[in-house]
Amino acid sequence: MPIWAKHVESSRQQTEDAIVSLANRFTGISTRLQDTVQASQQAAGELDGQAADGALKVLARSDSELSQVIDSLKAAQSSRDQTLSQVRSLTAYTGELRSMAADVAAIAAQTNLLALNAAIEAARAGEAGRGFAVVADAVRSLSSKSSETGQQMSAKVDIINNAITQLVQAASSSADQDSHSVAASEQSIQQVLERFQNITGRLADSADLLKQESYGIRDEMTDVLVNLQFQDRVSQILSHVRDNMHALHEHLLQASQSPDQPVNVDARQWLARMEATYATDEQRRTHHGDAAAQQTSQDITFF
């Protein structure tokens, strides 16, 4: 009987050590899962924009800031278009200047012709027309200078007109290129932001799924830790069996020391004393013949 008691104690101790070790490991896993859940919650908050520096909020701010840059570029382009329109309007003035220079040249030619006719008439008048001839010569000289001035004006107008035309062409080409660049930049920015939003959305969904799975695993681990409490009940039952085996061994040992008296064990009294020391419902049910007594997780009592 002492050997049986030792076997029972050895089994109880091994079971207790294994269950305690297993429970400790499950507790560590549960703690790590809790950390994972918290990390998942934080990651989900950062991705779905709940945090101040969440990815979605950062994307929204970036979208707003980049939109402001695009708007500034569009405003600068609009201002340049207005300047270009004003420069184009100068070509009308150069046309008017060219027409005015032509008028000056025509007037100078007519004046020169009149001065020539006046000089001829003054020569015919002889001495009486000498003074008129001087005036006619001065008028002819003035008309010549006016003609030269008109030609110079026309040449300058042509130079200015050519410069304005080249400037307008270059500015128009640059404006078209800038317009295409701004449109392409805006489209590229929108595409990049949309891709980031799609990626962030998928990451947020993954983080949420990870969080939900972590919750499920954590709950399962909690149930496992609760179910591992059966070891306390098993340990109590085995300890009680061991103690009763020791008690029975001591009783038999004391009785055997009196060879004149037979060994007497009152089974009813012994069973009643055993039942009085039971600490679990399983022991009581087994004692009364319910060998199939089992216990669900809802019936677990902690000791």
TARA-V197662 format. One record per helix or strand of 2 or more residues. SS is the DSSP state (H for helix, E for strand). FROM is the first residue (numbers start at 1). LEN is the number of residues. If there is no record, write none. Layout:
[[SS & FROM & LEN] [SS & FROM & LEN]]
This chain:
[[H & 2 & 47] [H & 55 & 173] [H & 230 & 27] [H & 267 & 10] [H & 281 & 7] [H & 297 & 3]]
